[in-house]
Amino acid sequence: MARSSSPLPPVPARARSTSAHAGQRIRGAQFRPAPVAAQRASMTFPSRPLLLCSALLAAGVAQAQSSGPSAATATSTLEDPSRPALVTVRSDDRRVITATDSRPAAFEMNWTPLKMPTGEKTALLGLNYMVAINEDWGLGPAAYGAAKGEFGGLFTVGFNLQRRIRIAPEWHVAASVYAGAGGGVSSDKIRPGGGLMIRPELSVRREFGNWYLGAGVAHTAFPNGSGNIKDTSVMLTLGRMDRFLSFDPSTSGMDGRTGDRTGMGFDEIALSVGAEKPRTGSRTRGGVPLTGRKGKAGADLRQYFGNGASWWGLEASGAASGGHDGYMEILANAGQDWGIGSERLRVGGQVSVGLGGGGDMDTGGGWLVRVGPTMRWITPWGPTLRLDAGYMKAPWGHYDSFQVRGSLALPLEKASRMLSSPPLEAGTIRAQSWYIAMPRFKEFVFKDGSRASVTGLGLGMTRDFGGPWYGTAQAGSAALGKAGAFSYGMFGLGAHSPKWNGVRVGAEALVGAAGGGGVSVGGGAVTQGELWAQWEGTGKADRLRVKLGVGQWKALGGDKHSTPLVSLNIGWAFGTLGPAAKR
């Protein structure tokens, strides 16, 4: 696989699916299925990277349910014969889902120069992951961060919608619109307003196999409240075409089989806590020396290769204590380790590159580099315990620090998926969902003593544990109100009821980090509890989810203020193949 100019490390190719339905791949540039014969002759696919801003979801292993007729091995359809999944009935009377739904997908990175209201120049680095809605439209999560000038810490998170039009065998035009929320570095002259960011784009791309390069025009604007950041500029795009494999979410808890990674394509997720100590020379944007220790909370996703000894991944974390609320970083990781006395106890090293800032820390243009040793113990029960340390530096800013953190990692795939060419595997199907999340916080307390309501926009994710339990995460920022630059990332645990007439109810509790926008949150640690009701689609819209929730948000530092919240979440559900449940 060719090396790109992205900060992401190289990703190994992955073997084509051996499922009963090998799936669809992107043909040319459009989100269009290819003929089955062409699929079987296609080259291997890379594993899918997915941008995760801030804290992510947890996953686990639980008891799965089994059902099916008592019969010898046979093949039948699910309850709905129109669905593309096949079922094999094994000799032990358990049904095994042997086919997956496969959709074209694409990962894009773009570079957008931006002129600020003061005349200063910066540029936004954007990362987008899109899954096909149909053969021409794609939708998925995206994030943008400042990567030039003196605006490190300017982040937004949201969704990108894209329409592709074929104009020649190796050329296509893409019309996109991104809607997200965030902010960061601001002043009386540079204002993100309420935090909402809109970015329409029109570009032309040239394809080189599964890769493509393009250029076009993008308009970036923070249009609401007192926002005055806006500019139209020429942008560049680098993309990779891929596919997204999944099971029907209604088969969650059943046995499944596939020859490739499903869902987001990652093997492991970890939740972490740590601390870092700034070194001499670190300072705030106003030039004040930084000396205090900062606590951090976050999460990361990893995909392993090279017999499980090498990995690449994505990490997001934020300040949770130390008076730097609003600080956030998003990093790409690559590492290698070796067994010491046992393959389960491993030591090695890791290098990370990405963007970070906020919390009045001088990271310059936002670029961060980190290197350091790692240690992990793969327990006999499935989870992995990690301990790592590192030295982090902002090359074009005035910040460097030593840091240490501990992580609890949970498997998303079987250990044998860590090979460069994953074999045909069996496991337990787990339902997972992505949401466009829109929480309404009734009354935030600001540092100047004022109070106001704020509406957020962000990403929500859930993953089934089995039975009523699931892991959940939310990451987003203020979009409406006067808290532009306020951002949050939380993860936690929830429970839901069975489905009655297409509706479920449930409850969840989350903890995490938040800050920025003048909101009084102390060191940054926050918690949230919520009750919800969810409608689940039927027919062709069976993966659609619409969830309404009510709850309470609370800051754990400062004056520990809290506020009621109401949330609207619109989501899409799918099934992934996790480790086999113990029976």
N, C-alpha and C positions, 0 to 999 in steps of 0.2 A: 504494500500500500504506500502510495506516495506521501511524502511529508508535506504538510501544508504550512502556511504562515501563521496558523492559529496557535495560541498558547497551549492548546490541548496536545498531549503527547500522542504518538502514533498508536493506532488501534489494530490488533491483529484481525485478519479476515476470519470469517466464520463459515462453517460448512453449510451447504444448502439443506433445506428441510427434507427429511425423509417421511414426513407425515403423509397421510392418505391424500390430502389436498396440499400440494407443495406450496400453494399460495400464489399471490400476485406480486409483481415487481413493477417499479416505475418504468414505463416505456417512454424513451425520450425524456421530455421534461414534464409531460402532463401526468397527473395522478391517474394513470390508466392501467388496467390489468393486462398482462401479457398472456399469450396462448400457453396452455399447459406444456406443450412440447417445447416451447422456447424456455420455459422455466426450468425444465429438467436439464437443458443444455447450458444453462447460464453459469457464470462464474460464481465463486463464493461471495457472500455478502459480508460487509463489516458489521460489527456490533454497534448498536444504536446508542449514541450519547444523548443524554437528556439533561438540559439545563435545570438545575435545582437551585433556586435562590433561597437562601436562609434555611431554617430547620426543615427536615424532611420526615416522612412517615416511618414507623417501626413495623416489623413483620415478625412472625413467629410460627412455631409448629404446634398444631393442636389436633385433636381427634377428628377424623373425617367420617362422614356418613357413607354407607355403602348400601346399594340396592340393586335389583335386577332379577330377571327370571332364572330359575334353576335350569341350566341347559349346558350342553357342551359348547365349545367355542363356535360362535356364530357372529354374523354381522347384521345390524339393524339400524334404523334411524332413531333420532330422539323423538320426543313427543310431537314436535313440529317437523314434518317431513321436509319442509322447504329449507330448513337450515342446513348448512354445508358440513355439519359435523357427523362423523361416523361413530358407532359404538360397537366395541367388541365385548362379548360376554365370555369371561374366563371360566375355567373349570371350577373356581372357588365361588362362582355366582356373583362376582362383582363386575359391574360394567366398567369398561375402560374407554374413555373418549380418545379416539386415535386421530382426529383431524383438527386443524386449527383454521381460524379465520385469518387471512393474510391481506394486508392493505399496503399500498405504496406509501412511502414516507420520505422525508428529506430533512437533512440537518444543514443549516445555513449559518455562516458567519458574515457579517457585513461591517464596513468601516464608513462612518458618516461624519465628515468634518462639520463643525458647528461654530458659528460666530455668536458670541454672547452680546447682550445689550451694551456692555462697556467697550466693545470692540475687541476684547480678548478672544483668542481662539482656543478651541478644544476639539475633541472628536469623540464620538460614541462608538464603542465596540459592541455589536449586537450579536446575540446567539439565539437562534430559532430552531425549534423542532416541530415539524408538522406531519400530521397523519392525514391520509386522504379521506375526505367526506364522500366524494365520488371521483370520477376519472379526471376532473378538471380542478376541483377545489381542495385545498388543504387547510387544516386548522391545528394550532398547537400552542404550547407555552413558549414564552420568549422573555428576554431580559436585555437591558442596555445599561452600560456603565461608562463613565468618563475614563479615557485612556490617554489624554494628552493635556498639556498646559498645567494649570494649578487648580484643577477642579476634581481631584480624587475624592471619591465618596458620593458622587452624583450617580445614583442608581435608580432604575425603574424596573418593575416586573409586571407582566401582563400576558396577553394573547395576541397571536398574529393570524390573520386570515389572508389567504393568497389564492388568486386565480391565474392559471397558466394557459397561454395560447401558443400553439405550434405555428411557426412562420417558415420553417425550413427543416430538413431532416435533422440537423444538429443545432438548431437555434430555436429559442422560445422567448416570448415576452411574459413577464410576470407583473401583475398588479396586486399590491399588498396593502393592508392597513393594519397597523399595530395600535392597540389601546392598552395602556398600562398606567401605573401610578408609582410615585416616588419623589425623589428630590435629592437633596444633599447640601452641598456648599451653596449658601445664599447670603445675600446682603440687601441693603436698601436699594441697590442698583440691579441686582440679579435675583429674581424671585421666581420660584416654581409655582406660586399661587397655591391652589388647593391640592396640587400634586398630580393631577391628571396629565398624562402625556399622550398625544396623538401623533402618529407618524405614517402618513400615506407614502407609497413608493411606486414608481414605474421604472422597470429595468429590462434590459435585453441581455440574454445569457447565451454563451457558447458552451456546448457539451463536449466532454472528452471522456467517453465511456460513462462511468457512473459519477464522474466529477463534472462540475461546471463552474465557469467564471463569468461574471457579468458586471455591468456598470449601468447607472441610471440616475434618476433624480429623486430625492426624498425631501419632504417638508416636515420638520420637527417643530412641535409647538406644545407649550404648557398653557392651554387656552383659558382656564377658568380662574376665578378669584382675582388676585393681583398679579398673576403670572405674566411675565414679559419675555420669557425665553422662546424665541422662534427664529427659524432660519430655513432657507431652501438651498440645497447644495447637491453636488455630484457625489454619489456614493459608489462603493465597490462591494461585490459579493463573491464569496467562495462557498460552494455547496457540494454536498454528497448525497446522491440518491440511495435509498435504502428500502426496507420494508418493516412492517410492524405485525408480528404474529401474536395471536391471542385466541382464547377459548370463549365460548358463550358464557357470560357471567352467571347464568342460571345453573350451570353445572358445578358451581363452587362446592367444594367438599368431596367431589367424586374423583375417582382415579383417572389420570390422563397420561398421554404418551405423545412425545414429539421429538424430532431430531434436531431441534434448534432452540436457542434461547427465546423466551416469550416476553411479552410486555415490554418494559424499558430495556431489557437486555443486560441487566446488572446481576451479579452473583451474590452481593452482600450489601447490607445497609448497616450503618453504625451511628449511634448517638454518643456524643462526647461532651465532656466538661474539662476545662483547663484554666491555666493562668499564664500570663506573660509579664515580664519585667522590662520596661524600656531601658535602653543603654544611654550612656552619656551622649549628648548631642541631639536626642529626640526632643521635639518641641511641639507646641500647639501652632495653629496657623497665625496666631498673634505673636509668636516668638517666645512664649513662656516655656521653660524646660518641663519635660514630662518625667516624673520620677515615681509615681505611684503604680502599684501593681494593678493589672486589669484582669477580671474574670471573664471567661468566654464560654458560650454554649453553642453547639451546632450539630451538624450531621454530615455524613458523606456516603457516597455510593461507590462501589468498586466492582470492576470486572477483572477476573484473573485469567492468565494465560501462561504458557510455558510450564505445564504441569503444576500450576497453582503457585509457582514461586515468584512470578512477576505480576504486576497489576497496573492499571490506570484507573482514574476515577475523578469524580467531581465532589467538591466540598463547599459548604456554606456555614458561616458562623457569625455571631454578633456579640457585642459587649453585654455582659449580664451583671457586672459589678465594677466598681472602681471610678465612677463618675464620668464615664465616656459613653453614655447612652447615645445611640444613633450610629455607632461604629459598626460597619459590616464589611465582610470580605467574601469573595467567591473565587475559588482556586481550582485549578486542574492539577492532579497528582499523578506521579509515576514512581514506581518503586520496585525493589527486588529484595528478597530475603532468603535465608538458608536455615535448615534445621540444625539444631545443636543437641546431639544426643537422641533426639526424637524428631520425627517429621511434624509433630504437633507443637513443639516449642521452637520458635523461629526468630532470628534477629537479622536485621538488614538496614537499608537506608531508603530515603524518599526525597524527591525534589518536587516542589510545587511552584506554580506560576499563576498569577491572576491579578485581580483588581480589588482594591479596598480603600476605605476612608470613612469620613464622618466622625462624629464625636469630638470635633475640634482637634483632630490629629493631622499633622502636616505630612500627608503621603504624596504631595506633589501632584503629578498627573494621575496617580492612582495605582500604578503598577507595583506589585509585590513579588518578591522571590523568597522562598524558604527552603532550607536543606536541613537534614538531621537524621539521626538513627531511629529505628523502629524495633519494636518487639511485639510478638503476638503469640498467644496460646490458644490453639484450636481445641476446645474442650470435647470430651467424648459425647457430650449431650447435644451438640449442634452449635450453640453460640461460641463466639470467639472474644477473648479479652485482649485489648491492645493497650500498649503504653508507648508513646513516642515523644521525642523532644525535637527542638529545632531552633535555628537562628533565622529570623525574618528581617528583611530589609526592603525599604522603599527606595529604589535606585535613584529616582528623581525627586525625592522628598527629604524630609528630616525626621525619619523614624526608623529605628531598628531595635530589635528586642530578642531576648531568649524566652522560650516558652516550653511548656510541658502540658500534656493532656492524657487523659484516660478515656477509653471508648469501649462500649459494649456493642459488638457486631452480631447481627442475626442473618442467617442464610436466606437468600431468595431463591436459589437454585441448588441442585444436588452438587456435591463436591466434584463429581466427575465432569461437571460443566466447566471446570476451570481449565480443561485441556484446550489446546488451540483449535481442535476440530471436535466439537461436542458430539458425543454418540447419541443414538436413539435412547431416550430416557423415559422412565415412568415416574410419576409422582402424584401429588394431590393438587387439584386445581383450586386456586384461591381468587376470589373476586377482588378487583381493584377498580378505583374510580379516580378520574380527574375532574375538578370543578373550577368554574369561574366563580370566585367567592366575592360577595359584596356585603360586608358587615356595616351596620350603622351603629356607631357608638353614641349614646344619648348625650353624654356630657363629660368631655375631658377637662381636667384641670391643667392649666398652662402655668409655666414658670413665672409669668408676670402676674399671676393671681386671677386671671380671667377664666371663664368657662364657656365652652361652645361644643356643639355636636359636630361629629366628623364621620364621613362615609369613606370606607376603604374599598380597594379593588386589589385582588390578588389571586393566588392559586390555592386550591385545596386538594388534598389527596387522601385516600383511604386504602387500606389493604385488610382483607379478611384474615382473621386468625383461626377460624373454625368455631362452630357454635355461635353464640351471640357476640363474640368479642372481635374487635378490629382495632388496628392502629390508624392514627390520623395525624395530619400535619397541615399547617396553614402558613403561607408566606405572602405578604403584601404590604401595601403602603396607603397612606391617605390619598384620596382622589378628589373629594369635595369637602369644603370647609376651610378653616384657616391653619391647618396643620400640615401644609405641604412639607415634605421631607420626613414626616413620621413614617417609620417602617416597623414591621413586626415579623417574627418567625417563631412558631410554636409547634410542639408535637405532644402527643398524648395517647390515651386509651379510651375506647368507647364500647358501648354495648347497644344492640338493636333487637327489636322484636321480630317474630316471623312476619311475613307479608300477608296483609288482609286486604283483599280487593285492590291489589296494586299499591298499597300504602304500608309503610313501616314507620315506627316511631323509635326513638332512641335517646341516648344521653352520652356526653363525652366530657372529659376533663383534660386540659392541656397546660403545659408550662413552656416558657421560652424567654426570648429577649425582645425588647422593643425600645424605641427612642427616636429622637429627632423631632423637628417641627415645633419645638418649644413646649412639647407636652411634658408634664412633670412625672417622670417615672423613676426617680432616684438613680440607682446604678444601671437599670435596664431590665432586671428580672421581672417577669409578669406571669400571670396565670389567668385561665379562663374556664368557665363551666357553661355548658349549653344543653338544652333540651330541644329536640327537633322532630319533625315529621317529614317524610319523603314520599313523593309519588314516583313510581317506576313505570316506564313506558311499555307499550305492547306492540305487537306486530313489527312493522319495519322500524319503529322507534323504540324497540325493546331495550336498547342500551341507554336511552335518555333517562336522566335523573333530575328531579326538581325538588330541592330541599329548603324548608323554612325552619329557622331556629330562633330561640330566645335564650338569653343567658346573662352572665355577669362577667365583666373583665376587671382585673385588679392589678395594680402596680405593687410589687413587693418591697420597694424601697421608697425613700423620700417620705412624703406624707401618706403613702399607701392608699391613695384614693382609688375608688372603683366607680364603674358606671354600667348601667344596663346596656344590652345590645340586642339588636334584631338582625338576622342575616338571611340573605337570599343566595342560594347556590344552584347553579345549573351545571350538570355534569354528564359525563359519558363513562360507561362501565365496560369492563372487559375482564376476561379470566386469564390468569397466568399459571404456569406450572411450577409449583414450589416443591420443597422436599416432601417425600412421602410421609403421611401421618402415621404415627405408631398405632397399631391395632391390637 
